[in-house]
Amino acid sequence: MADTGGSRKPLISGNWKMNHNHLEAIQVVQKLSYALDKADYDASDVSVHPPFTGLRSIQTVLDADRIPILLGAQNCHWEDKGAFTGEVSAPMLAKLNVSLVIVGHSERRQLFGETDDMVSKKAQAVFAHGMTPIVCVGETLEEREAGGTDDKVRGQVTAALSGLSPDQVSRLVFAYEPIWAIGTGRTASAADAQAICGLIRGLVGDHVSAEAAGAVRVQYGGSVKPTNIAELMDQPDIDGALVGGASLDPDEFARMVRWRTPT
Ligand code: PGA
């Protein structure tokens, strides 16, 4: 689907996965804040998604130094509280000024058995507590080689949309992350990434409204690097990047936030 002209501010997110203890996390965020300036924040939303143990420390740094980096989490449970040992709930994250929560990352789906139904409930819980979910979707290499990419993504997107209101969908973020491209150094070509991000926007148009399709933000993720981010971001239906490995180093991540400025 062609760009519908919505004013979608780019969102560059660093998913640190299980990296950086809270002391390292503080250093990375401080270095990132030294590298970025007002013009960068005006041009793009920037989020960091540390492990749970880093959230409180980073919140304190962002508040104290008034740094406009958005605080993000990597996961949450869909219930507010209860007997769910090891889980963290959406209201707990909201209390830490978390703005964005990744739900349904392929590592959660593949390694921890998260289903479309669980991802849908998590996205609803995130919205219910005033935050924004980043819903991850994407196909495996086998699915891609069997020509099943569109069907896989269509099923995941439709399931996520089913529990959300049109207004929520307008604020939602999808991340298209082909699983074969995550952490492998292989990236989808800009044209392939655009095709699937356009498919996602089209599904929002079909299932929700043209207005929501124009507003929903779609990120691409999977081995995004300073050297390939500009070409991806130039695509009409790609509104941001969900960056894993290359977000761990603050200088590298800052270069990606500044993708418009060749270095
Ligand atoms: P990667 O990870 O950039 O290291 O491929 C992306 C992600 O899993 O979000």
Residues whose N, C-alpha, C, O or C-beta is under 5 A from the ligand:
A	BS01	PGA	N15 A181 I182 G183 T184 G221 G222 S223 V224 L242 V243 G244 G245 A246
